[in-house]
Amino acid sequence: MRGRTALIPLAAVLALVGCSSAPGAGPSDPGQSDVQTDAPLYSQLPDAIKDAGEIVVAGDTHPPYRTIEEDGTFTGIDPDLQKALAEQLGVPFTIKTASGLDAMLTGMLSGRYDGFNGPVRATPEREKDFDAIVWMTTRTSYLFPAANKAQFPDSSAICGMRVAGVTGSVTETQLDRLNQWCTEQGKKATQFIGLEDTNSTILALNSGRADVVGTTQASAIDLLAAQPDEYGYVMQTDEQGAGVDQLAMFLPKGTGLTEPMLAAFQAIFDNGEYQKVMSRYGIEDAAVEAPVLNPSTAG
């Protein structure tokens, strides 16, 4: 087994405690403690994973994908999805917290992590070093304080605003497209405030450092469900360059984990567990029909 570090309990990000992700590790589901050698895809796993008895994935605080509860456990889309995948693969997942996309990508290349489930966009550049298994899509949402609702009749109002977002995220890419549209319309471009995690972006909004937060549609839905009177949001349109970006699980190339992981994704699509997870979090419209490997470079 790899060495483990005790998780430092944190309040969930929606409590808006003024702290960011702390280093740590722990099972995404404490009930997943035993290796199941009779699982459908266990025999396909590389020896390194069998010997470790776990799949270590990088993660940060990013509700509803991952929330660190006060007892140190993770809840959210990621843990639920990983539980379904673990039933196919026969080994549990362990999430180790990390700050920033760059740290997660370099950590995978150095062997510290076996993968990262984002949400992160599949691109040709990233697919040079990583295999990307696409399992959902997204459109960027822009959150604002409910008291400022009159200032945001639609997403064109984002032009000229200070936008807090996670550095390297799909939000940053879609914001570049929005800025191009704003300029074409004779409007001012936005100012992007790049931060390490979702918690930091919400804190920037609440402190007045940012006018809006750019985030995934799933995160916007989650935050509004938890605090319906605190925030509102507008969605970036196709005309403004939103498109439909593909979000993927990243795995370092050449480890032997990609093939069984892709098969595990296909299995949970086939048995309905994937659809249950997407429905549970109200993001059915972000679902895809089937997992896709390396969409930017395939073929």
C-alpha positions in Angstrom: 0.0 0.0 0.0 1.1 3.6 -0.6 1.9 5.7 2.5 -1.1 7.7 3.7 -1.4 11.0 5.5 -4.3 11.7 7.8 -6.9 14.0 6.4 -7.3 17.4 8.1 -11.1 17.9 8.6 -12.5 21.0 6.8 -15.9 22.5 6.8 -17.7 22.1 3.5 -17.2 24.9 1.1 -20.8 25.9 1.1 -20.4 26.9 4.8 -18.0 29.4 3.3 -15.4 29.0 6.0 -12.4 31.1 5.1 -9.9 28.3 4.3 -8.7 26.4 1.3 -8.0 22.8 0.7 -5.4 21.3 3.1 -3.1 18.4 2.2 -4.4 15.0 3.1 -5.6 11.7 2.0 -8.4 9.4 2.7 -10.9 7.0 1.1 -13.7 8.7 -0.7 -16.0 6.2 0.9 -14.8 4.6 4.2 -17.0 1.6 3.5 -14.8 0.7 0.5 -11.9 -0.9 2.4 -11.5 -4.4 0.9 -10.1 -5.5 -2.4 -12.6 -7.6 -4.3 -10.5 -9.9 -6.6 -13.7 -11.4 -8.1 -14.9 -8.0 -9.4 -15.6 -8.1 -13.2 -12.5 -6.1 -14.2 -10.0 -6.8 -11.4 -7.9 -9.2 -13.6 -7.4 -6.3 -16.1 -5.8 -4.0 -13.5 -2.0 -3.4 -13.7 0.1 -5.1 -11.1 1.0 -1.8 -9.5 -2.6 -1.1 -8.7 -3.2 -4.6 -7.5 -0.2 -4.4 -5.2 -1.3 -1.0 -3.9 -4.8 -2.1 -3.3 -6.2 1.3 -4.2 -6.4 3.8 -6.9 -5.1 7.2 -5.7 -6.7 10.2 -7.4 -6.0 13.9 -6.9 -8.8 16.2 -5.8 -9.6 19.6 -4.4 -12.7 21.2 -2.8 -15.0 21.6 -5.7 -18.7 21.1 -4.9 -20.7 19.2 -6.0 -17.9 17.1 -7.4 -16.0 16.9 -4.1 -16.8 18.3 -0.7 -14.7 17.5 2.4 -17.0 17.0 5.3 -16.1 18.0 8.9 -15.2 14.3 9.7 -12.7 14.3 6.8 -14.7 12.2 4.4 -15.5 13.2 0.9 -19.0 13.5 -0.5 -20.2 14.5 -4.0 -20.3 13.4 -7.6 -16.7 12.1 -7.6 -17.1 9.7 -4.5 -20.4 8.4 -5.8 -18.9 7.8 -9.3 -15.8 6.2 -7.8 -17.9 3.8 -5.7 -19.7 2.6 -8.8 -16.4 2.2 -10.7 -14.8 0.4 -7.7 -17.5 -2.2 -7.9 -16.3 -3.0 -11.4 -12.6 -2.8 -10.8 -12.4 -4.4 -7.3 -10.2 -1.8 -5.6 -11.3 1.3 -3.7 -10.4 4.9 -4.7 -8.5 7.2 -2.4 -8.7 11.0 -2.9 -5.6 13.0 -1.9 -6.2 16.7 -1.8 -4.0 19.0 -3.9 -4.1 22.7 -4.7 -4.3 23.8 -8.3 -4.6 22.0 -11.6 -0.8 22.2 -12.4 0.0 20.4 -9.1 -2.4 17.7 -10.0 -1.1 17.2 -13.5 2.6 17.2 -12.4 1.7 14.9 -9.5 0.2 12.4 -11.9 3.3 12.5 -14.1 5.5 11.9 -11.1 3.5 8.9 -10.0 2.0 10.5 -6.9 -1.5 10.1 -8.3 -3.0 7.5 -10.5 -5.6 9.9 -12.0 -7.7 13.0 -11.6 -11.4 13.3 -12.4 -11.6 17.1 -12.8 -13.8 18.6 -13.9 -11.1 19.2 -16.4 -11.3 19.8 -20.2 -9.9 17.3 -22.7 -7.5 19.1 -25.1 -5.0 18.0 -27.6 -2.2 19.4 -25.5 -3.2 17.5 -22.4 -3.8 14.3 -24.3 -0.1 14.2 -25.2 0.7 13.2 -21.6 -2.6 11.8 -20.4 -5.4 9.6 -21.5 -8.7 11.4 -21.2 -12.0 9.5 -20.6 -14.9 11.9 -21.3 -17.9 11.3 -19.1 -19.8 14.6 -19.1 -20.0 18.1 -20.7 -20.5 21.6 -19.3 -21.3 25.2 -20.0 -20.0 28.0 -17.9 -22.3 29.8 -15.4 -21.7 33.1 -13.8 -22.7 33.5 -10.2 -23.6 36.8 -8.6 -25.0 38.0 -5.3 -28.8 37.8 -5.3 -28.9 41.5 -4.2 -27.3 42.4 -7.6 -29.8 40.5 -9.8 -31.0 43.6 -11.6 -27.4 44.1 -12.9 -27.5 40.8 -14.7 -30.5 40.5 -17.0 -28.5 38.1 -19.2 -24.9 36.9 -19.7 -24.0 39.9 -21.9 -23.8 41.8 -18.6 -20.6 39.8 -17.7 -18.6 41.9 -20.2 -16.4 44.3 -18.3 -16.8 42.5 -15.0 -14.2 41.0 -12.6 -14.6 37.2 -12.9 -13.2 34.9 -10.3 -12.5 31.4 -11.6 -10.2 28.4 -11.0 -6.9 28.7 -12.9 -6.6 26.3 -15.8 -10.3 25.3 -15.6 -12.8 25.1 -18.4 -14.2 28.4 -17.1 -11.0 30.2 -18.1 -11.2 28.9 -21.6 -14.8 29.8 -22.1 -14.2 33.2 -20.6 -11.6 33.8 -23.4 -14.4 33.1 -25.9 -16.8 35.4 -24.1 -14.2 38.2 -24.2 -13.9 37.8 -28.0 -17.7 38.2 -28.2 -17.7 41.2 -25.9 -15.0 42.9 -28.0 -16.9 42.2 -31.2 -20.0 43.8 -29.6 -18.1 46.9 -28.6 -18.1 46.0 -25.0 -15.2 45.8 -22.5 -13.5 42.5 -21.9 -13.7 40.9 -18.5 -10.9 40.7 -16.0 -10.1 37.1 -15.0 -9.0 36.5 -11.4 -7.4 33.1 -11.3 -7.6 31.2 -8.0 -6.7 27.7 -6.8 -10.1 26.3 -6.0 -13.9 26.9 -5.9 -13.8 27.9 -2.2 -11.4 30.7 -3.0 -13.6 32.0 -5.9 -16.7 32.2 -3.6 -14.7 34.0 -1.0 -13.5 36.5 -3.6 -17.1 37.2 -4.6 -18.3 37.6 -1.0 -15.5 39.9 -0.2 -16.1 42.2 -3.2 -12.8 41.3 -4.8 -14.8 39.8 -7.8 -18.1 40.8 -9.3 -19.0 37.3 -10.4 -17.8 33.7 -10.2 -17.3 31.7 -13.3 -18.0 28.0 -12.6 -19.4 24.9 -14.1 -23.2 24.5 -14.5 -23.2 21.6 -11.9 -21.4 23.8 -9.3 -23.9 26.7 -9.9 -26.9 24.4 -9.5 -25.4 22.9 -6.3 -24.7 26.3 -4.7 -28.1 27.7 -5.5 -29.8 24.6 -4.1 -27.9 25.0 -0.8 -28.3 28.8 -0.6 -31.2 29.8 -2.9 -31.6 33.3 -1.5 -27.9 34.2 -1.6 -27.0 33.9 -5.3 -28.3 34.0 -8.9 -26.6 33.0 -12.1 -26.6 33.4 -15.9 -25.4 30.9 -18.5 -22.9 31.7 -21.3 -24.6 31.2 -24.7 -23.4 29.4 -27.8 -23.2 32.8 -29.5 -20.8 33.9 -26.8 -18.6 30.8 -27.4 -19.8 28.5 -24.7 -20.1 25.5 -27.0 -20.1 22.2 -25.2 -16.7 21.4 -23.6 -16.0 17.8 -22.8 -14.9 17.0 -19.3 -12.8 13.9 -18.6 -11.0 11.7 -16.1 -7.2 12.0 -16.7 -4.9 9.1 -16.4 -1.1 9.1 -17.1 -0.3 7.3 -20.3 1.5 4.0 -20.2 0.4 2.9 -16.7 -2.0 0.1 -17.9 -4.9 1.7 -16.0 -6.7 3.3 -19.0 -8.1 0.2 -20.6 -9.8 -1.2 -17.4 -10.9 2.2 -16.3 -12.6 2.8 -19.7 -14.2 -0.6 -19.4 -15.5 0.3 -15.9 -17.0 3.5 -17.2 -18.7 1.6 -20.0 -20.0 -0.9 -17.4 -21.6 1.8 -15.2 -23.2 3.4 -18.3 -24.6 0.0 -19.3 -25.9 -0.9 -15.8 -27.5 2.5 -15.1 -25.3 3.6 -12.2 -23.9 6.5 -14.2 -27.4 7.8 -15.0 -28.3 7.5 -11.3 -25.4 9.7 -10.3 -26.2 12.4 -12.9 -29.8 12.4 -11.8 -29.0 12.5 -8.1 -27.2 15.9 -8.7 -29.6 17.3 -11.2 -27.2 17.4 -14.1 -28.8 15.1 -16.6 -28.4 17.6 -19.3 -24.6 17.4 -18.9 -24.6 13.6 -19.4 -23.1 11.9 -22.5 -24.4 8.8 -24.2 -21.2 6.8 -23.7 -17.7 7.4 -22.4 -15.2 8.5 -25.0 -11.4 8.1 -24.9 -9.1 10.9 -26.1 -11.7 12.8 -28.1 -9.3 15.5 -29.2 -6.7 13.1 -30.7 -8.6 9.9 -31.5 -8.4 8.8 -35.1 
